[in-house]
Structure formats: C-alpha cells, structure tokens
C-alpha cells in the first residue's frame, strides 16, 4: 500500500505542477499581448507624429482589414488617434490582469510550497549545478 500512497502523492504533485505551469503560461500570454499592443501604440504614435503637420487634404493610404485604401490626412488622423487611445486602454486593462495573474501565481506557489529551479541560489551554488550541493526538492 505504500506504493499507492506514494503514487497518489506523485499524481497530486504532477497536478499541482501542471496547474502552476498553466498559470505561468497564462501570465506569459498576457505579457506577450501587452508587448504586442505597446508596439502597435508606438507605431500609431510614430505615424501620428509624421502626418500631424501635413496638409489635411493631402492623400494618404491606410491598411484596413488587409486592404490598402486611399484617404485624406484629415480622415486618417482622427481615426489613428482614436485607435491609439483604444489600444492604450486595452494595454492598461491587460496590465491590471497581469498584476492579478501574478498575485494568483505567487499565492499558488506559496500555498503549494513550489520552488523555481535556480531561485534563491547564490552564484557559487548556481555554478555547482552538477554537484550535490544544489537546491533539493525543486518542482519546476
């Protein structure tokens, strides 16, 4: 019966690790989306700065749904500003979600006493990874 209890414990540990990895993956996905959207905001700002002093009747081209359309600067500039603000608002919401997800990950780590490989090791210990002096009981 000792094997069954150890097996159950091993299965529970695997479930905990899988849940933890899922939480971290969700956290990384949110961070990646934030990065992508911040890049879009920067692109919008660059374009806005470039065309803000241009004559409003001058024609310019805008990509909409994969189709390049001809518009005037006075039509495009307000749309760009509106898009930039909407994307910035979304980035703010995602940053709040990232903070919540970070707290969730940390609480899960503390609840299940999960240690990350290499965390809390001194430089000397990390250089001795192949020896038995490294941190024991690492789950992730």
The first five atom37 places (N, CA, C, CB, O) and aatype in JSON, in Angstrom:
{
  "aatype": [20, 20, 20, 20, 20, 20, 20, 20, 20, 20, 20, 20, 20, 20, 20, 20, 20, 20, 20, 20, 20, 20, 20, 20, 20, 20, 20, 20, 20, 20, 20, 20, 20, 20, 20, 20, 20, 20, 20, 20, 20, 20, 20, 20, 20, 20, 20, 20, 20, 20, 20, 20, 20, 20, 20, 20, 20, 20, 20, 20, 20, 20, 20, 20, 20, 20, 20, 20, 20, 20, 20, 20, 20, 20, 20, 20, 20, 20, 20, 20, 20, 20, 20, 20, 20, 20, 20, 20, 20, 20, 20, 20, 20, 20, 20, 20, 20, 20, 20, 20, 20, 20, 20, 20, 20, 20, 20, 20, 20, 20, 20, 20, 20, 20, 20, 20, 20, 20, 20, 20, 20, 20, 20, 20, 20, 20, 20, 20, 20, 20, 20, 20, 20, 20, 20, 20, 20, 20, 20, 20],
  "atom_mask": [
    [1, 1, 1, 1, 1],
    [1, 1, 1, 1, 1],
    [1, 1, 1, 1, 1],
    [1, 1, 1, 1, 1],
    [1, 1, 1, 1, 1],
    [1, 1, 1, 1, 1],
    [1, 1, 1, 1, 1],
    [1, 1, 1, 1, 1],
    [1, 1, 1, 1, 1],
    [1, 1, 1, 1, 1],
    [1, 1, 1, 1, 1],
    [1, 1, 1, 1, 1],
    [1, 1, 1, 1, 1],
    [1, 1, 1, 1, 1],
    [1, 1, 1, 1, 1],
    [1, 1, 1, 1, 1],
    [1, 1, 1, 1, 1],
    [1, 1, 1, 1, 1],
    [1, 1, 1, 1, 1],
    [1, 1, 1, 1, 1],
    [1, 1, 1, 1, 1],
    [1, 1, 1, 1, 1],
    [1, 1, 1, 1, 1],
    [1, 1, 1, 1, 1],
    [1, 1, 1, 1, 1],
    [1, 1, 1, 1, 1],
    [1, 1, 1, 1, 1],
    [1, 1, 1, 1, 1],
    [1, 1, 1, 1, 1],
    [1, 1, 1, 1, 1],
    [1, 1, 1, 1, 1],
    [1, 1, 1, 1, 1],
    [1, 1, 1, 1, 1],
    [1, 1, 1, 1, 1],
    [1, 1, 1, 1, 1],
    [1, 1, 1, 1, 1],
    [1, 1, 1, 1, 1],
    [1, 1, 1, 1, 1],
    [1, 1, 1, 1, 1],
    [1, 1, 1, 1, 1],
    [1, 1, 1, 1, 1],
    [1, 1, 1, 1, 1],
    [1, 1, 1, 1, 1],
    [1, 1, 1, 1, 1],
    [1, 1, 1, 1, 1],
    [1, 1, 1, 1, 1],
    [1, 1, 1, 1, 1],
    [1, 1, 1, 1, 1],
    [1, 1, 1, 1, 1],
    [1, 1, 1, 1, 1],
    [1, 1, 1, 1, 1],
    [1, 1, 1, 1, 1],
    [1, 1, 1, 1, 1],
    [1, 1, 1, 1, 1],
    [1, 1, 1, 1, 1],
    [1, 1, 1, 1, 1],
    [1, 1, 1, 1, 1],
    [1, 1, 1, 1, 1],
    [1, 1, 1, 1, 1],
    [1, 1, 1, 1, 1],
    [1, 1, 1, 1, 1],
    [1, 1, 1, 1, 1],
    [1, 1, 1, 1, 1],
    [1, 1, 1, 1, 1],
    [1, 1, 1, 1, 1],
    [1, 1, 1, 1, 1],
    [1, 1, 1, 1, 1],
    [1, 1, 1, 1, 1],
    [1, 1, 1, 1, 1],
    [1, 1, 1, 1, 1],
    [1, 1, 1, 1, 1],
    [1, 1, 1, 1, 1],
    [1, 1, 1, 1, 1],
    [1, 1, 1, 1, 1],
    [1, 1, 1, 1, 1],
    [1, 1, 1, 1, 1],
    [1, 1, 1, 1, 1],
    [1, 1, 1, 1, 1],
    [1, 1, 1, 1, 1],
    [1, 1, 1, 1, 1],
    [1, 1, 1, 1, 1],
    [1, 1, 1, 1, 1],
    [1, 1, 1, 1, 1],
    [1, 1, 1, 1, 1],
    [1, 1, 1, 1, 1],
    [1, 1, 1, 1, 1],
    [1, 1, 1, 1, 1],
    [1, 1, 1, 1, 1],
    [1, 1, 1, 1, 1],
    [1, 1, 1, 1, 1],
    [1, 1, 1, 1, 1],
    [1, 1, 1, 1, 1],
    [1, 1, 1, 1, 1],
    [1, 1, 1, 1, 1],
    [1, 1, 1, 1, 1],
    [1, 1, 1, 1, 1],
    [1, 1, 1, 1, 1],
    [1, 1, 1, 1, 1],
    [1, 1, 1, 1, 1],
    [1, 1, 1, 1, 1],
    [1, 1, 1, 1, 1],
    [1, 1, 1, 1, 1],
    [1, 1, 1, 1, 1],
    [1, 1, 1, 1, 1],
    [1, 1, 1, 1, 1],
    [1, 1, 1, 1, 1],
    [1, 1, 1, 1, 1],
    [1, 1, 1, 1, 1],
    [1, 1, 1, 1, 1],
    [1, 1, 1, 1, 1],
    [1, 1, 1, 1, 1],
    [1, 1, 1, 1, 1],
    [1, 1, 1, 1, 1],
    [1, 1, 1, 1, 1],
    [1, 1, 1, 1, 1],
    [1, 1, 1, 1, 1],
    [1, 1, 1, 1, 1],
    [1, 1, 1, 1, 1],
    [1, 1, 1, 1, 1],
    [1, 1, 1, 1, 1],
    [1, 1, 1, 1, 1],
    [1, 1, 1, 1, 1],
    [1, 1, 1, 1, 1],
    [1, 1, 1, 1, 1],
    [1, 1, 1, 1, 1],
    [1, 1, 1, 1, 1],
    [1, 1, 1, 1, 1],
    [1, 1, 1, 1, 1],
    [1, 1, 1, 1, 1],
    [1, 1, 1, 1, 1],
    [1, 1, 1, 1, 1],
    [1, 1, 1, 1, 1],
    [1, 1, 1, 1, 1],
    [1, 1, 1, 1, 1],
    [1, 1, 1, 1, 1],
    [1, 1, 1, 1, 1],
    [1, 1, 1, 1, 1],
    [1, 1, 1, 1, 1],
    [1, 1, 1, 1, 1],
    [1, 1, 1, 1, 1]
  ],
  "atom_positions": [
    [[0.81, -1.2, 0.0], [0.0, 0.0, 0.0], [0.85, 1.26, 0.0], [-0.92, 0.0, 1.2], [0.38, 2.33, -0.37]],
    [[2.08, 1.14, 0.41], [2.96, 2.3, 0.4], [3.12, 2.84, -1.02], [4.33, 1.95, 1.0], [3.26, 4.04, -1.23]],
    [[3.1, 1.92, -1.99], [3.24, 2.34, -3.38], [2.04, 3.18, -3.81], [3.39, 1.13, -4.29], [2.2, 4.17, -4.52]],
    [[0.84, 2.78, -3.38], [-0.36, 3.53, -3.75], [-0.32, 4.94, -3.18], [-1.61, 2.81, -3.28], [-0.65, 5.9, -3.88]],
    [[0.06, 5.07, -1.92], [0.09, 6.41, -1.33], [1.15, 7.28, -1.99], [0.34, 6.32, 0.17], [0.94, 8.47, -2.22]],
    [[2.3, 6.66, -2.3], [3.34, 7.41, -2.99], [2.88, 7.76, -4.39], [4.66, 6.6, -3.05], [3.12, 8.87, -4.88]],
    [[2.21, 6.82, -5.04], [1.69, 7.08, -6.38], [0.68, 8.21, -6.38], [1.06, 5.83, -6.96], [0.71, 9.07, -7.26]],
    [[-0.21, 8.21, -5.4], [-1.2, 9.29, -5.3], [-0.51, 10.61, -5.05], [-2.21, 9.0, -4.17], [-0.87, 11.63, -5.64]],
    [[0.48, 10.6, -4.17], [1.21, 11.83, -3.88], [1.91, 12.34, -5.13], [2.24, 11.6, -2.75], [1.91, 13.54, -5.42]],
    [[2.5, 11.4, -5.88], [3.16, 11.78, -7.13], [2.18, 12.36, -8.13], [3.86, 10.59, -7.74], [2.49, 13.33, -8.82]],
    [[0.98, 11.77, -8.2], [-0.05, 12.29, -9.1], [-0.5, 13.67, -8.66], [-1.24, 11.33, -9.17], [-0.69, 14.56, -9.49]],
    [[-0.67, 13.86, -7.35], [-1.06, 15.17, -6.84], [0.0, 16.21, -7.15], [-1.31, 15.1, -5.34], [-0.32, 17.33, -7.55]],
    [[1.26, 15.84, -6.96], [2.36, 16.77, -7.25], [2.36, 17.13, -8.74], [3.73, 16.16, -6.85], [2.57, 18.28, -9.11]],
    [[2.11, 16.12, -9.59], [2.07, 16.38, -11.03], [0.93, 17.32, -11.37], [1.93, 15.06, -11.81], [1.09, 18.2, -12.22]],
    [[-0.23, 17.15, -10.72], [-1.36, 18.05, -10.96], [-1.03, 19.47, -10.53], [-2.61, 17.54, -10.22], [-1.35, 20.44, -11.23]],
    [[-0.39, 19.58, -9.36], [-0.02, 20.9, -8.85], [0.95, 21.57, -9.81], [0.6, 20.8, -7.44], [0.8, 22.75, -10.14]],
    [[1.95, 20.82, -10.26], [2.94, 21.38, -11.19], [2.26, 21.77, -12.5], [4.08, 20.35, -11.46], [2.55, 22.83, -13.06]],
    [[1.35, 20.92, -12.99], [0.65, 21.24, -14.23], [-0.2, 22.5, -14.07], [-0.24, 20.05, -14.67], [-0.22, 23.35, -14.96]],
    [[-0.89, 22.63, -12.94], [-1.69, 23.84, -12.69], [-0.79, 25.07, -12.62], [-2.5, 23.69, -11.39], [-1.12, 26.12, -13.17]],
    [[0.34, 24.92, -11.94], [1.28, 26.04, -11.81], [1.81, 26.45, -13.18], [2.45, 25.65, -10.88], [1.88, 27.64, -13.5]],
    [[2.18, 25.47, -13.98], [2.69, 25.78, -15.31], [1.62, 26.43, -16.18], [3.22, 24.51, -16.0], [1.91, 27.31, -16.99]],
    [[0.37, 26.01, -16.01], [-0.74, 26.62, -16.75], [-0.89, 28.09, -16.34], [-2.07, 25.85, -16.49], [-1.07, 28.96, -17.2]],
    [[-0.82, 28.36, -15.04], [-0.92, 29.75, -14.57], [0.21, 30.59, -15.14], [-0.89, 29.8, -13.03], [-0.01, 31.72, -15.59]],
    [[1.42, 30.05, -15.12], [2.57, 30.79, -15.66], [2.43, 31.01, -17.16], [3.88, 30.05, -15.37], [2.81, 32.07, -17.67]],
    [[1.89, 30.02, -17.87], [1.68, 30.17, -19.31], [0.66, 31.28, -19.59], [1.21, 28.84, -19.93], [0.85, 32.08, -20.51]],
    [[-0.4, 31.32, -18.79], [-1.4, 32.39, -18.94], [-0.77, 33.75, -18.68], [-2.59, 32.15, -17.98], [-1.05, 34.72, -19.38]],
    [[0.1, 33.81, -17.66], [0.79, 35.05, -17.33], [1.69, 35.49, -18.49], [1.63, 34.88, -16.04], [1.72, 36.67, -18.85]],
    [[2.41, 34.54, -19.07], [3.29, 34.86, -20.21], [2.47, 35.32, -21.41], [4.15, 33.65, -20.59], [2.89, 36.23, -22.13]],
    [[1.31, 34.7, -21.64], [0.47, 35.08, -22.78], [-0.03, 36.52, -22.63], [-0.73, 34.11, -22.91], [-0.05, 37.28, -23.6]],
    [[-0.42, 36.88, -21.41], [-0.87, 38.26, -21.18], [0.29, 39.23, -21.41], [-1.43, 38.42, -19.74], [0.11, 40.27, -22.04]],
    [[1.47, 38.89, -20.89], [2.64, 39.76, -21.06], [3.0, 39.91, -22.54], [3.85, 39.2, -20.28], [3.37, 40.99, -22.98]],
    [[2.89, 38.83, -23.29], [3.2, 38.88, -24.72], [2.2, 39.78, -25.46], [3.18, 37.45, -25.33], [2.59, 40.56, -26.33]],
    [[0.93, 39.66, -25.11], [-0.09, 40.5, -25.74], [0.14, 41.97, -25.41], [-1.5, 40.07, -25.29], [-0.02, 42.84, -26.26]],
    [[0.52, 42.25, -24.16], [0.83, 43.63, -23.77], [1.96, 44.17, -24.63], [1.2, 43.71, -22.27], [1.9, 45.29, -25.12]],
    [[2.99, 43.36, -24.8], [4.13, 43.78, -25.6], [3.73, 44.07, -27.04], [5.22, 42.7, -25.57], [4.16, 45.07, -27.62]],
    [[2.91, 43.2, -27.62], [2.45, 43.41, -28.99], [1.64, 44.71, -29.11], [1.6, 42.22, -29.46], [1.84, 45.5, -30.03]],
    [[0.74, 44.91, -28.16], [-0.11, 46.1, -28.22], [0.68, 47.37, -27.97], [-1.25, 45.99, -27.2], [0.41, 48.4, -28.58]],
    [[1.66, 47.32, -27.08], [2.51, 48.5, -26.86], [3.28, 48.85, -28.12], [3.48, 48.27, -25.7], [3.51, 50.02, -28.41]],
    [[3.69, 47.83, -28.86], [4.37, 48.06, -30.13], [3.42, 48.75, -31.12], [4.88, 46.73, -30.73], [3.83, 49.66, -31.84]],
    [[2.16, 48.31, -31.14], [1.18, 48.96, -32.01], [0.95, 50.42, -31.61], [-0.15, 48.2, -31.98], [0.83, 51.29, -32.47]],
    [[0.89, 50.68, -30.31], [0.73, 52.05, -29.84], [1.9, 52.9, -30.31], [0.62, 52.1, -28.29], [1.7, 54.03, -30.78]],
    [[3.1, 52.37, -30.21], [4.28, 53.12, -30.66], [4.23, 53.38, -32.17], [5.57, 52.35, -30.31], [4.6, 54.46, -32.63]],
    [[3.77, 52.39, -32.94], [3.64, 52.59, -34.38], [2.62, 53.67, -34.67], [3.23, 51.27, -35.08], [2.84, 54.53, -35.53]],
    [[1.49, 53.65, -33.97], [0.48, 54.68, -34.16], [1.05, 56.06, -33.85], [-0.76, 54.4, -33.28], [0.84, 57.02, -34.58]],
    [[1.79, 56.15, -32.74], [2.38, 57.44, -32.35], [3.36, 57.93, -33.4], [3.08, 57.32, -31.0], [3.4, 59.13, -33.69]],
    [[4.14, 57.04, -33.95], [5.1, 57.43, -35.0], [4.38, 57.98, -36.22], [5.97, 56.23, -35.4], [4.77, 59.01, -36.77]],
    [[3.32, 57.29, -36.64], [2.57, 57.76, -37.81], [1.88, 59.08, -37.51], [1.53, 56.71, -38.24], [1.89, 59.99, -38.34]],
    [[1.29, 59.2, -36.33], [0.62, 60.45, -35.95], [1.6, 61.61, -35.96], [-0.04, 60.32, -34.57], [1.3, 62.68, -36.48]],
    [[2.77, 61.4, -35.38], [3.79, 62.45, -35.36], [4.23, 62.83, -36.77], [5.0, 62.0, -34.53], [4.52, 63.99, -37.05]],
    [[4.28, 61.84, -37.64], [4.74, 62.07, -39.01], [3.73, 62.88, -39.82], [5.01, 60.75, -39.7], [4.12, 63.75, -40.6]],
    [[2.43, 62.6, -39.64], [1.45, 63.24, -40.51], [0.68, 64.39, -39.86], [0.47, 62.22, -40.99], [-0.15, 65.02, -40.52]],
    [[0.94, 64.69, -38.58], [0.14, 65.71, -37.9], [0.31, 67.11, -38.5], [0.5, 65.75, -36.45], [-0.62, 67.91, -38.43]],
    [[1.46, 67.41, -39.08], [1.7, 68.74, -39.64], [1.5, 68.79, -41.15], [3.1, 69.2, -39.3], [1.75, 69.82, -41.78]],
    [[1.04, 67.68, -41.72], [0.84, 67.6, -43.17], [-0.53, 68.21, -43.51], [0.93, 66.12, -43.68], [-1.47, 68.14, -42.71]],
    [[-0.64, 68.8, -44.69], [-1.9, 69.37, -45.15], [-3.01, 68.31, -45.08], [-1.76, 69.92, -46.6], [-2.83, 67.19, -45.55]],
    [[-4.15, 68.68, -44.5], [-5.26, 67.75, -44.29], [-5.86, 67.19, -45.57], [-6.32, 68.43, -43.53], [-6.44, 66.1, -45.55]],
    [[-5.72, 67.9, -46.68], [-6.29, 67.42, -47.95], [-5.34, 66.5, -48.7], [-6.65, 68.61, -48.83], [-5.71, 65.91, -49.71]],
    [[-4.14, 66.38, -48.21], [-3.17, 65.5, -48.87], [-3.62, 64.05, -48.73], [-1.74, 65.69, -48.26], [-4.12, 63.63, -47.68]],
    [[-3.44, 63.31, -49.8], [-3.9, 61.92, -49.73], [-2.86, 61.06, -49.02], [-4.19, 61.37, -51.14], [-1.65, 61.28, -49.09]],
    [[-3.39, 60.06, -48.34], [-2.53, 59.07, -47.71], [-3.22, 57.72, -47.82], [-2.24, 59.43, -46.2], [-4.39, 57.64, -48.21]],
    [[-2.52, 56.69, -47.5], [-3.06, 55.35, -47.62], [-3.08, 54.68, -46.26], [-2.25, 54.52, -48.62], [-2.2, 54.87, -45.43]],
    [[-4.16, 53.89, -46.08], [-4.33, 53.22, -44.8], [-4.72, 51.77, -45.06], [-5.4, 53.94, -43.92], [-5.52, 51.48, -45.94]],
    [[-4.13, 50.88, -44.27], [-4.45, 49.47, -44.4], [-5.65, 49.18, -43.5], [-3.23, 48.57, -44.02], [-5.59, 49.38, -42.29]],
    [[-6.73, 48.7, -44.11], [-7.93, 48.34, -43.35], [-8.29, 46.91, -43.71], [-9.13, 49.32, -43.65], [-8.66, 46.61, -44.85]],
    [[-8.16, 46.03, -42.73], [-8.51, 44.63, -42.96], [-7.72, 43.99, -44.08], [-9.96, 44.51, -43.26], [-8.25, 43.15, -44.81]],
    [[-6.48, 44.36, -44.23], [-5.64, 43.77, -45.27], [-5.79, 44.44, -46.63], [-5.94, 42.32, -45.4], [-5.18, 44.01, -47.61]],
    [[-6.61, 45.49, -46.69], [-6.82, 46.2, -47.96], [-6.28, 47.62, -47.81], [-8.34, 46.21, -48.37], [-6.6, 48.32, -46.84]],
    [[-5.48, 48.03, -48.77], [-4.93, 49.38, -48.76], [-5.95, 50.32, -49.39], [-3.56, 49.44, -49.51], [-6.33, 50.15, -50.55]],
    [[-6.38, 51.33, -48.61], [-7.37, 52.27, -49.1], [-6.81, 53.68, -49.1], [-8.65, 52.21, -48.25], [-5.97, 54.04, -48.28]],
    [[-7.29, 54.48, -50.05], [-6.83, 55.86, -50.16], [-7.77, 56.76, -49.36], [-6.76, 56.32, -51.64], [-8.99, 56.69, -49.53]],
    [[-7.2, 57.58, -48.51], [-7.95, 58.53, -47.7], [-7.17, 59.84, -47.68], [-8.18, 57.98, -46.24], [-6.07, 59.93, -48.23]],
    [[-7.76, 60.84, -47.04], [-7.03, 62.09, -46.84], [-6.47, 62.09, -45.41], [-7.96, 63.35, -47.08], [-6.94, 61.34, -44.55]],
    [[-5.49, 62.91, -45.17], [-4.87, 63.01, -43.86], [-5.91, 63.4, -42.81], [-3.71, 64.03, -43.88], [-5.9, 62.87, -41.69]],
    [[-6.81, 64.35, -43.18], [-7.81, 64.79, -42.2], [-8.79, 63.67, -41.82], [-8.58, 65.98, -42.76], [-9.42, 63.76, -40.77]],
    [[-8.94, 62.64, -42.65], [-9.78, 61.48, -42.32], [-9.02, 60.46, -41.48], [-10.3, 60.83, -43.6], [-9.57, 59.83, -40.58]],
    [[-7.77, 60.31, -41.8], [-6.96, 59.25, -41.17], [-6.49, 59.64, -39.77], [-5.76, 58.92, -42.04], [-6.48, 58.82, -38.86]],
    [[-6.09, 60.89, -39.61], [-5.5, 61.31, -38.33], [-6.42, 61.1, -37.13], [-5.12, 62.78, -38.41], [-5.98, 60.55, -36.12]],
    [[-7.7, 61.51, -37.2], [-8.58, 61.25, -36.04], [-8.77, 59.75, -35.78], [-9.94, 61.91, -36.27], [-8.85, 59.33, -34.63]],
    [[-8.84, 58.96, -36.83], [-9.01, 57.52, -36.68], [-7.78, 56.9, -36.0], [-9.25, 56.85, -38.05], [-7.89, 56.03, -35.14]],
    [[-6.6, 57.38, -36.4], [-5.37, 56.88, -35.78], [-5.32, 57.23, -34.29], [-4.13, 57.46, -36.49], [-4.95, 56.4, -33.46]],
    [[-5.7, 58.46, -33.98], [-5.7, 58.89, -32.57], [-6.69, 58.06, -31.75], [-6.05, 60.39, -32.46], [-6.39, 57.65, -30.62]],
    [[-7.86, 57.81, -32.32], [-8.87, 57.02, -31.63], [-8.37, 55.58, -31.41], [-10.2, 57.01, -32.43], [-8.52, 55.02, -30.32]],
    [[-7.78, 55.0, -32.45], [-7.23, 53.64, -32.32], [-6.14, 53.58, -31.27], [-6.67, 53.16, -33.67], [-6.09, 52.65, -30.46]],
    [[-5.27, 54.59, -31.28], [-4.18, 54.62, -30.29], [-4.75, 54.65, -28.87], [-3.27, 55.85, -30.52], [-4.27, 53.93, -28.0]],
    [[-5.76, 55.46, -28.65], [-6.37, 55.56, -27.32], [-7.04, 54.25, -26.92], [-7.4, 56.71, -27.28], [-6.94, 53.83, -25.77]],
    [[-7.73, 53.6, -27.86], [-8.37, 52.33, -27.56], [-7.35, 51.24, -27.22], [-9.24, 51.89, -28.74], [-7.53, 50.46, -26.29]],
    [[-6.28, 51.21, -27.99], [-5.24, 50.22, -27.73], [-4.57, 50.5, -26.4], [-4.19, 50.22, -28.87], [-4.28, 49.57, -25.64]],
    [[-4.32, 51.78, -26.09], [-3.72, 52.14, -24.81], [-4.63, 51.73, -23.65], [-3.45, 53.66, -24.76], [-4.14, 51.26, -22.62]],
    [[-5.93, 51.9, -23.82], [-6.88, 51.47, -22.79], [-6.84, 49.97, -22.6], [-8.29, 51.91, -23.15], [-6.91, 49.48, -21.47]],
    [[-6.73, 49.24, -23.69], [-6.64, 47.78, -23.61], [-5.35, 47.36, -22.91], [-6.72, 47.17, -25.01], [-5.35, 46.42, -22.12]],
    [[-4.26, 48.05, -23.21], [-2.98, 47.75, -22.55], [-3.12, 47.95, -21.04], [-1.84, 48.65, -23.11], [-2.63, 47.13, -20.26]],
    [[-3.79, 49.02, -20.64], [-3.99, 49.27, -19.21], [-4.79, 48.15, -18.56], [-4.7, 50.61, -19.0], [-4.45, 47.71, -17.46]],
    [[-5.84, 47.69, -19.22], [-6.64, 46.59, -18.68], [-5.82, 45.31, -18.59], [-7.88, 46.36, -19.55], [-5.92, 44.57, -17.61]],
    [[-5.02, 45.05, -19.62], [-4.2, 43.84, -19.61], [-3.12, 43.91, -18.53], [-3.54, 43.63, -20.98], [-2.78, 42.89, -17.94]],
    [[-2.59, 45.09, -18.28], [-1.6, 45.24, -17.2], [-2.23, 44.93, -15.85], [-1.0, 46.66, -17.21], [-1.61, 44.32, -14.98]],
    [[-3.48, 45.36, -15.68], [-4.2, 45.04, -14.43], [-4.42, 43.53, -14.33], [-5.56, 45.8, -14.38], [-4.26, 42.96, -13.25]],
    [[-4.79, 42.89, -15.45], [-4.95, 41.44, -15.46], [-3.63, 40.73, -15.15], [-5.49, 40.96, -16.81], [-3.61, 39.72, -14.45]],
    [[-2.54, 41.28, -15.68], [-1.23, 40.68, -15.43], [-0.87, 40.77, -13.96], [-0.15, 41.39, -16.28], [-0.3, 39.83, -13.4]],
    [[-1.19, 41.88, -13.32], [-0.94, 42.03, -11.89], [-1.74, 41.01, -11.09], [-1.28, 43.47, -11.43], [-1.22, 40.37, -10.18]],
    [[-3.01, 40.86, -11.44], [-3.87, 39.88, -10.76], [-3.33, 38.47, -10.98], [-5.34, 39.98, -11.28], [-3.28, 37.67, -10.04]],
    [[-2.93, 38.17, -12.2], [-2.41, 36.83, -12.51], [-1.1, 36.59, -11.77], [-2.2, 36.68, -14.03], [-0.85, 35.47, -11.31]],
    [[-0.26, 37.61, -11.64], [0.98, 37.48, -10.89], [0.72, 37.16, -9.43], [1.81, 38.76, -11.0], [1.39, 36.31, -8.84]],
    [[-0.26, 37.84, -8.84], [-0.64, 37.55, -7.45], [-1.16, 36.12, -7.33], [-1.7, 38.55, -6.95], [-0.84, 35.42, -6.37]],
    [[-1.96, 35.71, -8.31], [-2.5, 34.35, -8.3], [-1.38, 33.31, -8.37], [-3.48, 34.16, -9.48], [-1.41, 32.31, -7.66]],
    [[-0.41, 33.55, -9.23], [0.74, 32.64, -9.36], [1.51, 32.59, -8.05], [1.66, 33.08, -10.52], [1.86, 31.51, -7.58]],
    [[1.78, 33.75, -7.45], [2.53, 33.79, -6.2], [1.79, 33.1, -5.06], [2.83, 35.23, -5.83], [2.39, 32.38, -4.26]],
    [[0.47, 33.33, -4.98], [-0.33, 32.67, -3.95], [-0.31, 31.16, -4.14], [-1.77, 33.19, -3.95], [-0.23, 30.4, -3.17]],
    [[-0.4, 30.72, -5.39], [-0.37, 29.28, -5.68], [0.98, 28.69, -5.29], [-0.66, 29.03, -7.19], [1.05, 27.6, -4.72]],
    [[2.05, 29.42, -5.6], [3.4, 28.96, -5.23], [3.52, 28.81, -3.72], [4.47, 29.95, -5.75], [4.02, 27.8, -3.23]],
    [[3.06, 29.82, -2.99], [3.15, 29.78, -1.53], [2.29, 28.67, -0.95], [2.74, 31.13, -0.94], [2.71, 27.96, -0.04]],
    [[1.08, 28.52, -1.48], [0.15, 27.51, -0.97], [0.73, 26.11, -1.13], [-1.2, 27.62, -1.7], [0.58, 25.26, -0.25]],
    [[1.39, 25.86, -2.27], [1.91, 24.52, -2.57], [3.41, 24.41, -2.36], [1.56, 24.15, -3.99], [4.02, 23.4, -2.7]],
    [[4.02, 25.45, -1.79], [5.44, 25.47, -1.5], [6.28, 25.09, -2.73], [5.75, 24.52, -0.34], [7.14, 24.21, -2.66]],
    [[6.02, 25.75, -3.83], [6.72, 25.48, -5.08], [7.97, 26.35, -5.13], [5.81, 25.74, -6.31], [7.93, 27.55, -4.85]],
    [[9.06, 25.72, -5.5], [10.32, 26.44, -5.66], [10.71, 26.37, -7.13], [11.44, 25.84, -4.74], [10.57, 25.33, -7.78]],
    [[11.21, 27.46, -7.64], [11.63, 27.54, -9.03], [13.11, 27.19, -9.09], [11.37, 28.97, -9.63], [13.9, 27.63, -8.26]],
    [[13.48, 26.39, -10.08], [14.87, 25.96, -10.22], [15.78, 27.18, -10.34], [15.04, 25.04, -11.43], [15.55, 28.07, -11.17]],
    [[16.82, 27.2, -9.5], [17.78, 28.3, -9.52], [17.39, 29.47, -8.63], [17.94, 28.78, -10.91], [18.22, 30.35, -8.39]],
    [[16.16, 29.5, -8.14], [15.71, 30.59, -7.29], [16.33, 30.46, -5.9], [14.16, 30.62, -7.2], [16.32, 29.37, -5.32]],
    [[16.84, 31.53, -5.39], [17.39, 31.53, -4.04], [18.8, 30.94, -3.96], [16.49, 30.76, -3.13], [19.35, 30.79, -2.87]],
    [[19.37, 30.61, -5.1], [20.72, 30.06, -5.08], [21.73, 31.2, -5.19], [20.92, 29.05, -6.24], [21.51, 32.19, -5.89]],
    [[22.83, 31.03, -4.49], [23.9, 32.01, -4.63], [24.6, 31.76, -5.95], [24.91, 31.92, -3.43], [24.37, 30.74, -6.6]],
    [[25.45, 32.67, -6.36], [26.18, 32.49, -7.61], [27.06, 31.26, -7.54], [27.02, 33.73, -7.93], [27.2, 30.52, -8.52]],
    [[27.65, 31.03, -6.37], [28.53, 29.87, -6.2], [27.72, 28.58, -6.35], [29.22, 29.91, -4.82], [28.19, 27.62, -6.97]],
    [[26.51, 28.55, -5.78], [25.67, 27.35, -5.89], [25.23, 27.12, -7.33], [24.44, 27.47, -4.98], [25.18, 25.98, -7.79]],
    [[24.91, 28.19, -8.04], [24.45, 28.01, -9.41], [25.59, 27.51, -10.29], [23.89, 29.32, -9.96], [25.35, 26.84, -11.29]],
    [[26.84, 27.84, -9.93], [27.99, 27.34, -10.67], [28.25, 25.87, -10.38], [29.22, 28.16, -10.35], [28.93, 25.2, -11.16]],
    [[27.72, 25.36, -9.29], [27.93, 23.97, -8.9], [26.69, 23.13, -9.16], [28.31, 23.88, -7.43], [26.4, 22.22, -8.38]],
    [[25.96, 23.4, -10.22], [24.72, 22.7, -10.51], [24.9, 21.19, -10.61], [24.12, 23.22, -11.78], [24.0, 20.43, -10.26]],
    [[26.05, 20.75, -11.09], [26.27, 19.33, -11.29], [26.63, 18.61, -10.0], [27.35, 19.12, -12.31], [26.65, 17.38, -9.97]],
    [[26.91, 19.33, -8.95], [27.25, 18.69, -7.66], [26.02, 18.48, -6.84], [28.26, 19.51, -6.87], [24.95, 18.95, -7.2]],
    [[26.15, 17.78, -5.72], [25.03, 17.51, -4.84], [24.73, 18.68, -3.93], [25.29, 16.27, -4.03], [23.83, 18.58, -3.1]],
    [[25.44, 19.79, -4.06], [25.24, 20.95, -3.21], [24.12, 21.87, -3.72], [26.53, 21.72, -3.08], [23.86, 22.91, -3.12]],
    [[23.48, 21.5, -4.82], [22.42, 22.36, -5.34], [21.15, 22.2, -4.53], [22.15, 22.05, -6.83], [21.04, 21.3, -3.7]],
    [[20.19, 23.08, -4.78], [18.92, 23.08, -4.05], [18.17, 21.78, -4.34], [18.04, 24.32, -4.43], [18.05, 21.37, -5.5]],
    [[17.68, 21.13, -3.3], [16.93, 19.89, -3.44], [15.44, 20.17, -3.38], [17.33, 18.88, -2.35], [15.03, 21.21, -2.86]],
    [[14.62, 19.26, -3.9], [13.17, 19.39, -3.81], [12.58, 20.38, -4.79], [12.79, 19.79, -2.42], [11.49, 20.89, -4.55]],
    [[13.25, 20.66, -5.86], [12.75, 21.61, -6.84], [11.67, 20.94, -7.67], [13.89, 22.14, -7.75], [11.88, 19.85, -8.2]],
    [[10.52, 21.58, -7.78], [9.4, 21.02, -8.53], [9.39, 21.47, -9.97], [8.11, 21.38, -7.88], [9.01, 20.7, -10.86]],
    [[9.78, 22.7, -10.21], [9.64, 23.26, -11.56], [11.0, 23.55, -12.13], [8.79, 24.53, -11.55], [11.11, 24.02, -13.26]]
  ]
}
